[in-house]
């Protein structure tokens, strides 16, 4: 069973920064990609940033230039550095791990971490 755990959420002021971390409990041998998604109250969940294990990244247009997703090595957490936070960034941020099982990709989700942006 793959367990995905997020940390690093909390309160930031507008213009401030937070760094989120995501770890997976199992060996990353079959891990294809990891991503951060967010869901604000009354809204649908949306992609924030995603990184493949080969290092390719993609970002939502609303975070380009301000957020960065990264990983140090295959066994370290995946980070989401969020800079110049805006109030509309407030949401529950969830980490997703895409696991390859045969020809299929299976999604595993963490519980989510709350990000609040307020002065």
N, C-alpha and C positions, 0 to 999 in steps of 0.2 A: 504494500500500500504506500503510495506516495503522499507525503504530508508537506504542505506548502505553508510557510509561516512568514508573516510580514511583521516589520517593526519600524519605528521611526516617525509615526504620525504624531500629531499634536497641534498646538496653536502657534501660528506665526502672524506677524503683523504684515499688512500690505507692503510689498516691496521686499519682504524678508525671504528667508530660505529654510528649507527642510530637506533632509535626506532620508529616503525610505530604503529599507533593506528587505530582501526576500531570500529565504533559504529553502531548499528542498531536502527532505529527509533521506531520500534514496540515492543510490549511485546515479551520476548523471550520464552514464553510458548511453542511454537511450533518450536523453533530453534533446529535443530539437530546437526549442526556443522558449523564452520567458518574456512575459510582458506585464505591463501595469495598465490597469483599467480603472475607471472611476465612475461612480454613480452618485449623483446629487439627488436630494429628495424630489420625487415627482418626475425624475428624468430617467432615461434609459442608460444602461451602462455603455460607456464608450472607451475606445482605445486611447491611451495616453502615449505609450511608447512600447516598443517591442525590440528584442534583440535575439538573433539566432546564435547558436553555439559557434558558428563560424564567424560571428562578429558583425553581421549585417544588422543595421538598425533602421527603424522607421518611426516617425513621430506624427502625432496629430498636428494639424496646422496651427491650432491655438497654443501649442507649447514650443514650437520651433524657435530656437535661439535662447530659450529660457530654461528648459528642462534637458537633462542628459541622462540616458540610461547607459549603464556600463557593467562590466564584470572583470575581475582581476584574473581569474583563471577558471577552469572548468569546475573546480570544487569550492569556489568562494561564492558569497552571496552576489546577487544581482542588485545593483543600486539604482535608485532614481533620485538624482539631484535636482531639486526644484528651486529655482532662483526667481527673483522678482515676482513673488507670488501675488496674485490678484484675488480679491474677495470671491470672484466666481470660481476659483479653483477649489473652494471648499466642497468636500465630498468624501465618501468612503472610497479609499483606494485599495484595490484588490490585485494580488499577484496571481498570474496565470502561468502554469507550466505545461508546455505541449510535449507530450511523451509519445515516442513512436513505439507501437506494438504491432509487429508485422508490417503490413502496408498502411495501417491506420494510425492516426494521431489522436490521442486521448488527452482531453483537457483536465487538469487538476487546478483547483482554486484554493486560495487561502481564505481566512475568515474576514480579512479586510482590516484596514486601519483608518481611523478618522483623521482627516486633515481639516483644520479650521483656520480661516484667514480673517482676522478681525483686529481692529485697533482698540 
